[in-house]
Amino acid sequence: MYEYELQQMRTADLIRRAEHERLVREATRARRAARGEAGPGSAEHESHSRRFRRPRFARAA
């Protein structure tokens, strides 16, 4: 009986973990979709732009 209860607990834990991972994936997809709909001129897009950063290394002479 003990092994059966352990198996039931393990199964319930795996189901909870899978549901959590599905929710995380769904939230990530929703964020990506919202970012894509915001367009290229949005503030969030500009904040991640590397165009205006200084070069990482100095040029060799």
N, C-alpha and C positions, 0 to 999 in steps of 0.2 A: 504494500500500500504506500509506503514511503516513497519509493521510486516513481510511482504514478503521480503523486502530488508534486514531486520535484519536476517531472516532465510537464505537468500542467502549468506550473509557475514559469518554467522556461518558455513554454509556448506563448503564454500571455505576455511575457517580457519581449519576446521577438515580435509579436504582433504590435505592441506599443511602439517599439523602436521603428518598425517599418512605417507605421502611421506618421510618426514624427518626421522621418526622412521624406515621406511624400509631401507633408506640409511645408517643409523647408524648400524642396524643389519647386513647389507651386508658388511660394512667396518669391523665390529667386526669379522665376519666369515672369511673374507679374511685375517685379521691379524692372527687369530688362525691357519688357514691353512698354512700361510707362516711360522709361528713359528714351526709347526709340520714338515714341509718339511726341515727346517734348521737342524734338527737332534739334538741329545743330546749334542754334543760338541760345539755348537755355543756359542758365547760370551753372547748373551741375555739370554740363558738358564742358564749359569753359574752365571750370576749376580743375579739370583733369587734363587740360591741354598742356603738352610739353613744348609747344612752339615758342613760348616766351621765356623759357628757362635759360639760364646761362649754360654754356657748355660744361660738361662734367670735368674735363681735363683741359689744362692749358696746352696751347699748341707748342710743339717742339720747334726750337729755333734752327 
